[in-house]
């Protein structure tokens, strides 16, 4: 989010279309319920700093720095093993939406990741003190 941004949208006031209300329904899974209700029912704008404090955004940067910040984050993510990233994304999402499914999916991913070519590449790269070359296999 950029400095000076002030997003806000009153879900309750959207009488002609349900889309804003639909976007607000998951807010309570990300922030405390009282704050989620306040934001959804009033549509009051919040500052970028408050959005950061609430955990709604990861970082606040100047408008000119948005693209460089996004690219830097993407590069840090892309440096990791593709199978590990896929497993992590699924498991983190499941921990919120269906926590009881996590142990089974974790066992699945452990088998997939530990048996992969990338697991061998990661260990080899570590021993050879070089950056790994991931293939996603």
N, CA, C and O atoms as CSV, one atom per row, in Angstrom:
chain,resi,resn,atom,element,x,y,z
A,1,UNK,N,N,0.841,-1.165,0.000
A,1,UNK,CA,C,0.000,0.000,0.000
A,1,UNK,C,C,0.890,1.233,0.000
A,1,UNK,O,O,1.971,1.236,0.590
A,2,UNK,N,N,0.424,2.277,-0.667
A,2,UNK,CA,C,1.238,3.482,-0.747
A,2,UNK,C,C,0.902,4.468,0.362
A,2,UNK,O,O,-0.214,4.503,0.881
A,3,UNK,N,N,1.902,5.266,0.704
A,3,UNK,CA,C,1.694,6.343,1.662
A,3,UNK,C,C,0.549,7.212,1.175
A,3,UNK,O,O,0.458,7.515,-0.015
A,4,UNK,N,N,-0.322,7.612,2.084
A,4,UNK,CA,C,-1.416,8.496,1.725
A,4,UNK,C,C,-2.649,7.795,1.214
A,4,UNK,O,O,-3.688,8.438,1.069
A,5,UNK,N,N,-2.588,6.505,0.931
A,5,UNK,CA,C,-3.770,5.773,0.484
A,5,UNK,C,C,-4.753,5.674,1.634
A,5,UNK,O,O,-4.357,5.562,2.794
A,6,UNK,N,N,-6.041,5.715,1.304
A,6,UNK,CA,C,-7.072,5.636,2.341
A,6,UNK,C,C,-8.244,4.818,1.826
A,6,UNK,O,O,-9.298,5.373,1.518
A,7,UNK,N,N,-8.069,3.483,1.726
A,7,UNK,CA,C,-9.158,2.662,1.206
A,7,UNK,C,C,-10.320,2.611,2.193
A,7,UNK,O,O,-10.133,2.713,3.406
A,8,UNK,N,N,-11.502,2.453,1.656
A,8,UNK,CA,C,-12.692,2.301,2.482
A,8,UNK,C,C,-13.869,2.057,1.572
A,8,UNK,O,O,-13.952,2.632,0.487
A,9,UNK,N,N,-14.790,1.199,2.009
A,9,UNK,CA,C,-15.955,0.908,1.205
A,9,UNK,C,C,-17.048,0.392,2.120
A,9,UNK,O,O,-16.879,-0.657,2.743
A,10,UNK,N,N,-18.162,1.096,2.219
A,10,UNK,CA,C,-19.217,0.649,3.110
A,10,UNK,C,C,-19.989,-0.526,2.512
A,10,UNK,O,O,-20.819,-0.332,1.623
A,11,UNK,N,N,-19.728,-1.718,2.982
A,11,UNK,CA,C,-20.423,-2.897,2.473
A,11,UNK,C,C,-21.914,-2.802,2.747
A,11,UNK,O,O,-22.718,-3.214,1.910
A,12,UNK,N,N,-22.300,-2.273,3.890
A,12,UNK,CA,C,-23.701,-2.188,4.249
A,12,UNK,C,C,-24.472,-1.233,3.353
A,12,UNK,O,O,-25.682,-1.386,3.183
A,13,UNK,N,N,-23.787,-0.249,2.779
A,13,UNK,CA,C,-24.456,0.732,1.936
A,13,UNK,C,C,-24.622,0.263,0.500
A,13,UNK,O,O,-25.289,0.924,-0.296
A,14,UNK,N,N,-24.032,-0.849,0.169
A,14,UNK,CA,C,-24.077,-1.340,-1.211
A,14,UNK,C,C,-25.382,-2.094,-1.434
A,14,UNK,O,O,-25.410,-3.323,-1.390
A,15,UNK,N,N,-26.456,-1.358,-1.673
A,15,UNK,CA,C,-27.765,-1.998,-1.795
A,15,UNK,C,C,-28.048,-2.500,-3.193
A,15,UNK,O,O,-28.881,-3.389,-3.365
A,16,UNK,N,N,-27.376,-1.952,-4.203
A,16,UNK,CA,C,-27.681,-2.356,-5.560
A,16,UNK,C,C,-26.911,-3.586,-6.006
A,16,UNK,O,O,-27.283,-4.217,-6.995
A,17,UNK,N,N,-25.859,-3.935,-5.309
A,17,UNK,CA,C,-25.062,-5.089,-5.697
A,17,UNK,C,C,-24.413,-5.702,-4.464
A,17,UNK,O,O,-23.985,-4.967,-3.574
A,18,UNK,N,N,-24.328,-7.022,-4.385
A,18,UNK,CA,C,-23.763,-7.665,-3.200
A,18,UNK,C,C,-22.249,-7.773,-3.188
A,18,UNK,O,O,-21.688,-8.193,-2.176
A,19,UNK,N,N,-21.555,-7.409,-4.274
A,19,UNK,CA,C,-20.115,-7.641,-4.348
A,19,UNK,C,C,-19.330,-7.010,-3.203
A,19,UNK,O,O,-18.489,-7.696,-2.622
A,20,UNK,N,N,-19.552,-5.737,-2.840
A,20,UNK,CA,C,-18.773,-5.189,-1.723
A,20,UNK,C,C,-18.980,-5.976,-0.434
A,20,UNK,O,O,-18.024,-6.208,0.306
A,21,UNK,N,N,-20.206,-6.386,-0.159
A,21,UNK,CA,C,-20.471,-7.177,1.044
A,21,UNK,C,C,-19.749,-8.513,0.974
A,21,UNK,O,O,-19.231,-8.993,1.982
A,22,UNK,N,N,-19.712,-9.118,-0.207
A,22,UNK,CA,C,-19.019,-10.396,-0.357
A,22,UNK,C,C,-17.534,-10.242,-0.066
A,22,UNK,O,O,-16.936,-11.117,0.561
A,23,UNK,N,N,-16.932,-9.146,-0.509
A,23,UNK,CA,C,-15.509,-8.916,-0.254
A,23,UNK,C,C,-15.237,-8.699,1.229
A,23,UNK,O,O,-14.145,-9.000,1.711
A,24,UNK,N,N,-16.225,-8.179,1.954
A,24,UNK,CA,C,-16.042,-7.900,3.378
A,24,UNK,C,C,-16.250,-9.117,4.264
A,24,UNK,O,O,-15.858,-9.091,5.430
A,25,UNK,N,N,-16.855,-10.185,3.750
A,25,UNK,CA,C,-17.217,-11.309,4.610
A,25,UNK,C,C,-16.020,-12.063,5.157
A,25,UNK,O,O,-16.145,-12.703,6.201
A,26,UNK,N,N,-14.884,-12.021,4.516
A,26,UNK,CA,C,-13.710,-12.727,5.025
A,26,UNK,C,C,-12.809,-11.844,5.867
A,26,UNK,O,O,-11.801,-12.318,6.391
A,27,UNK,N,N,-13.146,-10.581,6.007
A,27,UNK,CA,C,-12.303,-9.662,6.761
A,27,UNK,C,C,-12.126,-10.123,8.205
A,27,UNK,O,O,-11.048,-9.963,8.777
A,28,UNK,N,N,-13.178,-10.696,8.800
A,28,UNK,CA,C,-13.109,-11.181,10.176
A,28,UNK,C,C,-12.166,-12.355,10.381
A,28,UNK,O,O,-11.850,-12.690,11.522
A,29,UNK,N,N,-11.714,-12.983,9.317
A,29,UNK,CA,C,-10.730,-14.056,9.446
A,29,UNK,C,C,-9.313,-13.500,9.452
A,29,UNK,O,O,-8.361,-14.220,9.755
A,30,UNK,N,N,-9.170,-12.221,9.118
A,30,UNK,CA,C,-7.844,-11.613,9.018
A,30,UNK,C,C,-7.525,-10.648,10.138
A,30,UNK,O,O,-6.358,-10.458,10.482
A,31,UNK,N,N,-8.548,-10.036,10.710
A,31,UNK,CA,C,-8.351,-9.053,11.772
A,31,UNK,C,C,-9.407,-9.284,12.842
A,31,UNK,O,O,-10.363,-10.021,12.606
A,32,UNK,N,N,-9.258,-8.672,14.017
A,32,UNK,CA,C,-10.260,-8.862,15.071
A,32,UNK,C,C,-11.672,-8.512,14.582
A,32,UNK,O,O,-11.857,-7.563,13.820
A,33,UNK,N,N,-12.659,-9.288,15.029
A,33,UNK,CA,C,-14.033,-9.139,14.566
A,33,UNK,C,C,-14.568,-7.721,14.756
A,33,UNK,O,O,-15.212,-7.184,13.855
A,34,UNK,N,N,-14.314,-7.108,15.908
A,34,UNK,CA,C,-14.844,-5.762,16.146
A,34,UNK,C,C,-14.317,-4.764,15.117
A,34,UNK,O,O,-15.059,-3.897,14.654
A,35,UNK,N,N,-13.055,-4.884,14.763
A,35,UNK,CA,C,-12.483,-3.967,13.777
A,35,UNK,C,C,-13.018,-4.292,12.387
A,35,UNK,O,O,-13.309,-3.385,11.606
A,36,UNK,N,N,-13.151,-5.588,12.072
A,36,UNK,CA,C,-13.711,-5.986,10.783
A,36,UNK,C,C,-15.121,-5.432,10.616
A,36,UNK,O,O,-15.465,-4.924,9.549
A,37,UNK,N,N,-15.936,-5.527,11.659
A,37,UNK,CA,C,-17.293,-4.989,11.588
A,37,UNK,C,C,-17.294,-3.476,11.439
A,37,UNK,O,O,-18.065,-2.925,10.653
A,38,UNK,N,N,-16.436,-2.807,12.187
A,38,UNK,CA,C,-16.346,-1.353,12.064
A,38,UNK,C,C,-16.024,-0.949,10.631
A,38,UNK,O,O,-16.680,-0.074,10.065
A,39,UNK,N,N,-15.024,-1.579,10.051
A,39,UNK,CA,C,-14.613,-1.225,8.694
A,39,UNK,C,C,-15.688,-1.573,7.673
A,39,UNK,O,O,-15.966,-0.784,6.770
A,40,UNK,N,N,-16.294,-2.747,7.810
A,40,UNK,CA,C,-17.291,-3.192,6.841
A,40,UNK,C,C,-18.591,-2.394,6.945
A,40,UNK,O,O,-19.223,-2.101,5.929
A,41,UNK,N,N,-18.991,-2.043,8.166
A,41,UNK,CA,C,-20.282,-1.372,8.347
A,41,UNK,C,C,-20.212,0.136,8.124
A,41,UNK,O,O,-21.206,0.752,7.738
A,42,UNK,N,N,-19.060,0.728,8.361
A,42,UNK,CA,C,-18.957,2.176,8.179
A,42,UNK,C,C,-18.369,2.547,6.832
A,42,UNK,O,O,-18.734,3.576,6.262
A,43,UNK,N,N,-17.475,1.739,6.318
A,43,UNK,CA,C,-16.775,2.095,5.090
A,43,UNK,C,C,-15.800,3.228,5.288
A,43,UNK,O,O,-15.277,3.782,4.321
A,44,UNK,N,N,-15.548,3.580,6.556
A,44,UNK,CA,C,-14.608,4.664,6.834
A,44,UNK,C,C,-13.245,4.345,6.233
A,44,UNK,O,O,-12.758,3.219,6.346
A,45,UNK,N,N,-12.630,5.339,5.593
A,45,UNK,CA,C,-11.281,5.096,5.090
A,45,UNK,C,C,-10.304,4.913,6.244
A,45,UNK,O,O,-10.492,5.462,7.330
A,46,UNK,N,N,-9.274,4.142,5.993
A,46,UNK,CA,C,-8.206,3.963,6.977
A,46,UNK,C,C,-6.895,4.366,6.323
A,46,UNK,O,O,-6.753,4.305,5.102
A,47,UNK,N,N,-5.964,4.767,7.126
A,47,UNK,CA,C,-4.665,5.157,6.582
A,47,UNK,C,C,-3.858,3.914,6.238
A,47,UNK,O,O,-4.146,2.811,6.700
A,48,UNK,N,N,-2.861,4.121,5.430
A,48,UNK,CA,C,-1.950,3.027,5.099
A,48,UNK,C,C,-1.283,2.500,6.357
A,48,UNK,O,O,-1.074,1.296,6.501
A,49,UNK,N,N,-0.951,3.402,7.265
A,49,UNK,CA,C,-0.291,2.995,8.511
A,49,UNK,C,C,-1.219,2.118,9.354
A,49,UNK,O,O,-0.769,1.141,9.953
A,50,UNK,N,N,-2.539,2.466,9.406
A,50,UNK,CA,C,-3.466,1.628,10.173
A,50,UNK,C,C,-3.638,0.268,9.490
A,50,UNK,O,O,-3.703,-0.757,10.168
A,51,UNK,N,N,-3.712,0.250,8.179
A,51,UNK,CA,C,-3.819,-1.017,7.455
A,51,UNK,C,C,-2.608,-1.898,7.751
A,51,UNK,O,O,-2.743,-3.113,7.894
A,52,UNK,N,N,-1.433,-1.292,7.841
A,52,UNK,CA,C,-0.219,-2.038,8.177
A,52,UNK,C,C,-0.303,-2.569,9.604
A,52,UNK,O,O,0.018,-3.730,9.859
A,53,UNK,N,N,-0.736,-1.714,10.536
A,53,UNK,CA,C,-0.846,-2.134,11.937
A,53,UNK,C,C,-1.863,-3.259,12.113
A,53,UNK,O,O,-1.696,-4.113,12.984
A,54,UNK,N,N,-2.915,-3.266,11.292
A,54,UNK,CA,C,-3.939,-4.308,11.382
A,54,UNK,C,C,-3.526,-5.597,10.662
A,54,UNK,O,O,-4.192,-6.623,10.803
A,55,UNK,N,N,-2.448,-5.550,9.904
A,55,UNK,CA,C,-2.015,-6.728,9.160
A,55,UNK,C,C,-2.731,-6.896,7.835
A,55,UNK,O,O,-2.713,-7.982,7.255
A,56,UNK,N,N,-3.361,-5.841,7.348
A,56,UNK,CA,C,-4.058,-5.918,6.063
A,56,UNK,C,C,-3.121,-5.741,4.883
A,56,UNK,O,O,-3.424,-6.175,3.771
A,57,UNK,N,N,-1.995,-5.112,5.120
A,57,UNK,CA,C,-0.960,-4.957,4.099
A,57,UNK,C,C,0.374,-5.359,4.705
A,57,UNK,O,O,0.557,-5.285,5.921
A,58,UNK,N,N,1.285,-5.777,3.879
A,58,UNK,CA,C,2.593,-6.226,4.350
A,58,UNK,C,C,3.592,-5.095,4.521
A,58,UNK,O,O,4.496,-5.170,5.354
A,59,UNK,N,N,3.422,-4.047,3.725
A,59,UNK,CA,C,4.420,-2.989,3.712
A,59,UNK,C,C,3.765,-1.711,3.207
A,59,UNK,O,O,2.843,-1.760,2.393
A,60,UNK,N,N,4.235,-0.585,3.684
A,60,UNK,CA,C,3.795,0.717,3.191
A,60,UNK,C,C,5.009,1.392,2.564
A,60,UNK,O,O,6.051,1.547,3.200
A,61,UNK,N,N,4.852,1.789,1.306
A,61,UNK,CA,C,5.952,2.431,0.588
A,61,UNK,C,C,5.447,3.681,-0.106
A,61,UNK,O,O,4.243,3.869,-0.277
A,62,UNK,N,N,6.366,4.518,-0.499
A,62,UNK,CA,C,6.032,5.700,-1.282
A,62,UNK,C,C,5.515,5.243,-2.650
A,62,UNK,O,O,5.919,4.189,-3.142
A,63,UNK,N,N,4.624,6.030,-3.269
A,63,UNK,CA,C,4.078,5.615,-4.570
A,63,UNK,C,C,5.143,5.256,-5.600
A,63,UNK,O,O,4.955,4.307,-6.362
A,64,UNK,N,N,6.241,5.978,-5.644
A,64,UNK,CA,C,7.302,5.702,-6.623
A,64,UNK,C,C,8.018,4.386,-6.345
A,64,UNK,O,O,8.709,3.860,-7.218
A,65,UNK,N,N,7.860,3.854,-5.141
A,65,UNK,CA,C,8.565,2.631,-4.754
A,65,UNK,C,C,7.708,1.373,-4.842
A,65,UNK,O,O,8.171,0.284,-4.504
A,66,UNK,N,N,6.463,1.516,-5.294
A,66,UNK,CA,C,5.561,0.353,-5.325
A,66,UNK,C,C,6.118,-0.761,-6.208
A,66,UNK,O,O,6.242,-1.901,-5.760
A,67,UNK,N,N,6.449,-0.446,-7.445
A,67,UNK,CA,C,6.947,-1.484,-8.356
A,67,UNK,C,C,8.263,-2.086,-7.878
A,67,UNK,O,O,8.380,-3.311,-7.857
A,68,UNK,N,N,9.253,-1.293,-7.496
A,68,UNK,CA,C,10.492,-1.893,-6.987
A,68,UNK,C,C,10.251,-2.772,-5.744
A,68,UNK,O,O,10.869,-3.828,-5.607
A,69,UNK,N,N,9.368,-2.345,-4.853
A,69,UNK,CA,C,9.087,-3.148,-3.657
A,69,UNK,C,C,8.411,-4.461,-4.040
A,69,UNK,O,O,8.734,-5.510,-3.483
A,70,UNK,N,N,7.482,-4.411,-4.979
A,70,UNK,CA,C,6.797,-5.627,-5.422
A,70,UNK,C,C,7.767,-6.584,-6.112
A,70,UNK,O,O,7.711,-7.794,-5.892
A,71,UNK,N,N,8.640,-6.052,-6.931
A,71,UNK,CA,C,9.633,-6.883,-7.623
A,71,UNK,C,C,10.594,-7.507,-6.614
A,71,UNK,O,O,10.937,-8.683,-6.732
A,72,UNK,N,N,11.026,-6.734,-5.633
A,72,UNK,CA,C,11.935,-7.280,-4.615
A,72,UNK,C,C,11.278,-8.421,-3.853
A,72,UNK,O,O,11.920,-9.438,-3.588
A,73,UNK,N,N,10.007,-8.266,-3.497
A,73,UNK,CA,C,9.288,-9.343,-2.809
A,73,UNK,C,C,9.165,-10.567,-3.712
A,73,UNK,O,O,9.397,-11.693,-3.274
A,74,UNK,N,N,8.801,-10.344,-4.968
A,74,UNK,CA,C,8.669,-11.453,-5.919
A,74,UNK,C,C,10.000,-12.189,-6.101
A,74,UNK,O,O,10.020,-13.416,-6.200
A,75,UNK,N,N,11.091,-11.457,-6.145
A,75,UNK,CA,C,12.405,-12.091,-6.293
A,75,UNK,C,C,12.765,-12.919,-5.066
A,75,UNK,O,O,13.345,-13.997,-5.199
A,76,UNK,N,N,12.429,-12.431,-3.873
A,76,UNK,CA,C,12.708,-13.201,-2.653
A,76,UNK,C,C,11.889,-14.481,-2.637
A,76,UNK,O,O,12.378,-15.529,-2.216
A,77,UNK,N,N,10.653,-14.403,-3.089
A,77,UNK,CA,C,9.811,-15.597,-3.143
A,77,UNK,C,C,10.329,-16.555,-4.211
A,77,UNK,O,O,10.446,-17.757,-3.970
A,78,UNK,N,N,10.635,-16.025,-5.381
A,78,UNK,CA,C,11.075,-16.858,-6.504
A,78,UNK,C,C,12.399,-17.562,-6.242
A,78,UNK,O,O,12.716,-18.536,-6.926
A,79,UNK,N,N,13.174,-17.102,-5.281
A,79,UNK,CA,C,14.449,-17.747,-4.963
A,79,UNK,C,C,14.255,-19.081,-4.244
A,79,UNK,O,O,15.207,-19.846,-4.090
A,80,UNK,N,N,13.043,-19.360,-3.810
A,80,UNK,CA,C,12.767,-20.596,-3.074
A,80,UNK,C,C,12.300,-21.707,-4.005
A,80,UNK,O,O,11.898,-21.458,-5.142
A,81,UNK,N,N,12.360,-22.915,-3.512
A,81,UNK,CA,C,11.998,-24.091,-4.309
A,81,UNK,C,C,10.507,-24.076,-4.651
A,81,UNK,O,O,9.675,-23.900,-3.761
A,82,UNK,N,N,10.156,-24.259,-5.934
A,82,UNK,CA,C,8.757,-24.214,-6.356
A,82,UNK,C,C,7.847,-25.192,-5.608
A,82,UNK,O,O,6.731,-24.829,-5.235
A,83,UNK,N,N,8.302,-26.411,-5.388
A,83,UNK,CA,C,7.461,-27.381,-4.674
A,83,UNK,C,C,7.256,-26.960,-3.221
A,83,UNK,O,O,6.165,-27.123,-2.673
A,84,UNK,N,N,8.285,-26.428,-2.608
A,84,UNK,CA,C,8.154,-25.933,-1.245
A,84,UNK,C,C,7.189,-24.759,-1.164
A,84,UNK,O,O,6.413,-24.646,-0.215
A,85,UNK,N,N,7.242,-23.885,-2.169
A,85,UNK,CA,C,6.313,-22.762,-2.223
A,85,UNK,C,C,4.879,-23.238,-2.381
A,85,UNK,O,O,3.980,-22.748,-1.697
A,86,UNK,N,N,4.662,-24.189,-3.278
A,86,UNK,CA,C,3.308,-24.712,-3.488
A,86,UNK,C,C,2.775,-25.353,-2.210
A,86,UNK,O,O,1.623,-25.137,-1.832
A,87,UNK,N,N,3.612,-26.137,-1.554
A,87,UNK,CA,C,3.210,-26.785,-0.308
A,87,UNK,C,C,2.881,-25.748,0.753
A,87,UNK,O,O,1.861,-25.849,1.435
A,88,UNK,N,N,3.735,-24.767,0.888
A,88,UNK,CA,C,3.533,-23.734,1.907
A,88,UNK,C,C,2.257,-22.953,1.662
A,88,UNK,O,O,1.493,-22.715,2.596
A,89,UNK,N,N,2.011,-22.549,0.419
A,89,UNK,CA,C,0.786,-21.808,0.105
A,89,UNK,C,C,-0.444,-22.622,0.475
A,89,UNK,O,O,-1.368,-22.108,1.106
A,90,UNK,N,N,-0.456,-23.888,0.083
A,90,UNK,CA,C,-1.613,-24.724,0.378
A,90,UNK,C,C,-1.796,-24.920,1.885
A,90,UNK,O,O,-2.910,-24.803,2.395
A,91,UNK,N,N,-0.732,-25.212,2.580
A,91,UNK,CA,C,-0.828,-25.499,4.011
A,91,UNK,C,C,-1.211,-24.263,4.833
A,91,UNK,O,O,-1.979,-24.367,5.790
A,92,UNK,N,N,-0.686,-23.112,4.466
A,92,UNK,CA,C,-1.057,-21.883,5.187
A,92,UNK,C,C,-2.528,-21.572,4.954
A,92,UNK,O,O,-3.243,-21.212,5.889
A,93,UNK,N,N,-2.981,-21.707,3.720
A,93,UNK,CA,C,-4.403,-21.450,3.440
A,93,UNK,C,C,-5.293,-22.455,4.158
A,93,UNK,O,O,-6.320,-22.083,4.726
A,94,UNK,N,N,-4.909,-23.713,4.136
A,94,UNK,CA,C,-5.696,-24.738,4.829
A,94,UNK,C,C,-5.741,-24.500,6.334
A,94,UNK,O,O,-6.749,-24.795,6.975
A,95,UNK,N,N,-4.669,-23.973,6.902
A,95,UNK,CA,C,-4.646,-23.747,8.348
A,95,UNK,C,C,-5.732,-22.771,8.770
A,95,UNK,O,O,-6.147,-22.766,9.929
A,96,UNK,N,N,-6.195,-21.943,7.838
A,96,UNK,CA,C,-7.283,-21.007,8.119
A,96,UNK,C,C,-8.633,-21.606,7.724
A,96,UNK,O,O,-9.595,-21.524,8.488
A,97,UNK,N,N,-8.706,-22.204,6.540
A,97,UNK,CA,C,-9.994,-22.655,6.018
A,97,UNK,C,C,-10.405,-24.048,6.482
A,97,UNK,O,O,-11.598,-24.314,6.630
A,98,UNK,N,N,-9.447,-24.941,6.715
A,98,UNK,CA,C,-9.768,-26.322,7.093
A,98,UNK,C,C,-8.609,-26.925,7.877
A,98,UNK,O,O,-7.898,-27.790,7.366
A,99,UNK,N,N,-8.411,-26.469,9.132
A,99,UNK,CA,C,-7.254,-26.916,9.908
A,99,UNK,C,C,-7.146,-28.432,10.060
A,99,UNK,O,O,-6.039,-28.960,10.164
A,100,UNK,N,N,-8.256,-29.126,10.075
A,100,UNK,CA,C,-8.199,-30.579,10.248
A,100,UNK,C,C,-7.588,-31.281,9.043
A,100,UNK,O,O,-7.151,-32.426,9.159
A,101,UNK,N,N,-7.549,-30.626,7.896
A,101,UNK,CA,C,-6.964,-31.225,6.689
A,101,UNK,C,C,-5.453,-31.058,6.626
A,101,UNK,O,O,-4.792,-31.707,5.815
A,102,UNK,N,N,-4.902,-30.198,7.469
A,102,UNK,CA,C,-3.474,-29.890,7.391
A,102,UNK,C,C,-2.584,-31.115,7.604
A,102,UNK,O,O,-1.671,-31.326,6.805
A,103,UNK,N,N,-2.800,-31.938,8.641
A,103,UNK,CA,C,-1.878,-33.075,8.835
A,103,UNK,C,C,-1.793,-34.014,7.636
A,103,UNK,O,O,-0.705,-34.466,7.280
A,104,UNK,N,N,-2.912,-34.307,7.021
A,104,UNK,CA,C,-2.891,-35.190,5.847
A,104,UNK,C,C,-2.179,-34.573,4.665
A,104,UNK,O,O,-1.399,-35.240,3.984
A,105,UNK,N,N,-2.444,-33.301,4.417
A,105,UNK,CA,C,-1.784,-32.634,3.305
A,105,UNK,C,C,-0.301,-32.440,3.584
A,105,UNK,O,O,0.518,-32.502,2.666
A,106,UNK,N,N,0.049,-32.204,4.843
A,106,UNK,CA,C,1.458,-32.088,5.209
A,106,UNK,C,C,2.184,-33.393,4.912
A,106,UNK,O,O,3.281,-33.371,4.354
A,107,UNK,N,N,1.597,-34.521,5.271
A,107,UNK,CA,C,2.219,-35.829,4.966
A,107,UNK,C,C,2.381,-35.997,3.457
A,107,UNK,O,O,3.418,-36.462,2.985
A,108,UNK,N,N,1.352,-35.616,2.706
A,108,UNK,CA,C,1.431,-35.701,1.245
A,108,UNK,C,C,2.610,-34.883,0.717
A,108,UNK,O,O,3.440,-35.383,-0.042
A,109,UNK,N,N,2.666,-33.607,1.135
A,109,UNK,CA,C,3.711,-32.719,0.632
A,109,UNK,C,C,5.099,-33.153,1.078
A,109,UNK,O,O,6.061,-33.004,0.325
A,110,UNK,N,N,5.218,-33.682,2.279
A,110,UNK,CA,C,6.525,-34.165,2.722
A,110,UNK,C,C,7.032,-35.249,1.784
A,110,UNK,O,O,8.205,-35.253,1.412
A,111,UNK,N,N,6.158,-36.163,1.402
A,111,UNK,CA,C,6.554,-37.209,0.465
A,111,UNK,C,C,6.954,-36.652,-0.882
A,111,UNK,O,O,7.964,-37.062,-1.454
A,112,UNK,N,N,6.165,-35.717,-1.394
A,112,UNK,CA,C,6.439,-35.120,-2.700
A,112,UNK,C,C,7.741,-34.324,-2.674
A,112,UNK,O,O,8.598,-34.496,-3.540
A,113,UNK,N,N,7.882,-33.464,-1.688
A,113,UNK,CA,C,9.044,-32.572,-1.647
A,113,UNK,C,C,10.327,-33.339,-1.352
A,113,UNK,O,O,11.335,-33.138,-2.030
A,114,UNK,N,N,10.304,-34.214,-0.351
A,114,UNK,CA,C,11.527,-34.918,0.032
A,114,UNK,C,C,12.012,-35.893,-1.036
A,114,UNK,O,O,13.198,-36.219,-1.078
A,115,UNK,N,N,11.112,-36.361,-1.897
A,115,UNK,CA,C,11.499,-37.283,-2.968
A,115,UNK,C,C,11.831,-36.565,-4.270
A,115,UNK,O,O,12.134,-37.213,-5.271
A,116,UNK,N,N,11.778,-35.256,-4.271
A,116,UNK,CA,C,11.935,-34.506,-5.518
A,116,UNK,C,C,13.401,-34.304,-5.906
A,116,UNK,O,O,14.313,-34.421,-5.087
A,117,UNK,N,N,13.583,-33.996,-7.189
A,117,UNK,CA,C,14.909,-33.616,-7.677
A,117,UNK,C,C,15.373,-32.337,-6.976
A,117,UNK,O,O,16.563,-32.162,-6.713
A,118,UNK,N,N,14.428,-31.449,-6.678
A,118,UNK,CA,C,14.782,-30.200,-6.010
A,118,UNK,C,C,15.334,-30.438,-4.609
A,118,UNK,O,O,16.190,-29.682,-4.152
A,119,UNK,N,N,14.865,-31.463,-3.926
A,119,UNK,CA,C,15.410,-31.765,-2.594
A,119,UNK,C,C,16.883,-32.150,-2.718
A,119,UNK,O,O,17.718,-31.721,-1.921
A,120,UNK,N,N,17.184,-32.959,-3.718
A,120,UNK,CA,C,18.586,-33.340,-3.943
A,120,UNK,C,C,19.411,-32.115,-4.334
A,120,UNK,O,O,20.533,-31.936,-3.862
A,121,UNK,N,N,18.845,-31.279,-5.199
A,121,UNK,CA,C,19.552,-30.064,-5.633
A,121,UNK,C,C,19.798,-29.137,-4.458
A,121,UNK,O,O,20.877,-28.553,-4.355
A,122,UNK,N,N,18.834,-28.988,-3.579
A,122,UNK,CA,C,18.998,-28.116,-2.416
A,122,UNK,C,C,20.118,-28.587,-1.513
A,122,UNK,O,O,20.933,-27.785,-1.056
A,123,UNK,N,N,20.163,-29.887,-1.254
A,123,UNK,CA,C,21.218,-30.438,-0.403
A,123,UNK,C,C,22.588,-30.299,-1.073
A,123,UNK,O,O,23.572,-29.943,-0.424
A,124,UNK,N,N,22.639,-30.579,-2.359
A,124,UNK,CA,C,23.899,-30.468,-3.095
A,124,UNK,C,C,24.389,-29.024,-3.117
A,124,UNK,O,O,25.570,-28.759,-2.893
A,125,UNK,N,N,23.478,-28.095,-3.387
A,125,UNK,CA,C,23.850,-26.678,-3.428
A,125,UNK,C,C,24.353,-26.213,-2.063
A,125,UNK,O,O,25.292,-25.421,-1.981
A,126,UNK,N,N,23.737,-26.698,-1.009
A,126,UNK,CA,C,24.168,-26.321,0.335
A,126,UNK,C,C,25.599,-26.796,0.594
A,126,UNK,O,O,26.435,-26.039,1.088
A,127,UNK,N,N,25.867,-28.049,0.255
A,127,UNK,CA,C,27.203,-28.622,0.474
A,127,UNK,C,C,28.235,-27.903,-0.380
A,127,UNK,O,O,29.355,-27.646,0.061
A,128,UNK,N,N,27.843,-27.580,-1.613
A,128,UNK,CA,C,28.761,-26.903,-2.528
A,128,UNK,C,C,28.805,-25.388,-2.320
A,128,UNK,O,O,29.514,-24.681,-3.037
A,129,UNK,N,N,28.053,-24.893,-1.343
A,129,UNK,CA,C,28.019,-23.463,-1.016
A,129,UNK,C,C,27.690,-22.594,-2.236
A,129,UNK,O,O,28.386,-21.623,-2.534
A,130,UNK,N,N,26.628,-22.964,-2.922
A,130,UNK,CA,C,26.170,-22.202,-4.079
A,130,UNK,C,C,24.646,-22.079,-4.030
A,130,UNK,O,O,23.975,-22.783,-3.275
A,131,UNK,N,N,24.131,-21.195,-4.829
A,131,UNK,CA,C,22.672,-21.033,-4.917
A,131,UNK,C,C,22.088,-22.232,-5.663
A,131,UNK,O,O,22.666,-22.679,-6.654
A,132,UNK,N,N,20.961,-22.754,-5.206
A,132,UNK,CA,C,20.355,-23.884,-5.909
A,132,UNK,C,C,19.732,-23.453,-7.230
A,132,UNK,O,O,19.362,-22.294,-7.419
A,133,UNK,N,N,19.629,-24.402,-8.123
A,133,UNK,CA,C,18.972,-24.183,-9.399
A,133,UNK,C,C,17.714,-25.057,-9.403
A,133,UNK,O,O,17.770,-26.238,-9.746
A,134,UNK,N,N,16.580,-24.463,-9.019
A,134,UNK,CA,C,15.346,-25.227,-8.860
A,134,UNK,C,C,14.708,-25.558,-10.205
A,134,UNK,O,O,14.791,-24.779,-11.155
A,135,UNK,N,N,14.073,-26.720,-10.269
A,135,UNK,CA,C,13.390,-27.137,-11.500
A,135,UNK,C,C,11.887,-27.338,-11.279
A,135,UNK,O,O,11.116,-27.376,-12.237
A,136,UNK,N,N,11.482,-27.464,-10.030
A,136,UNK,CA,C,10.078,-27.747,-9.754
A,136,UNK,C,C,9.731,-29.213,-9.905
A,136,UNK,O,O,8.560,-29.585,-9.969
A,137,UNK,N,N,10.785,-30.060,-9.962
A,137,UNK,CA,C,10.559,-31.515,-10.085
A,137,UNK,C,C,11.240,-32.210,-8.927
A,137,UNK,O,O,11.185,-33.435,-8.823
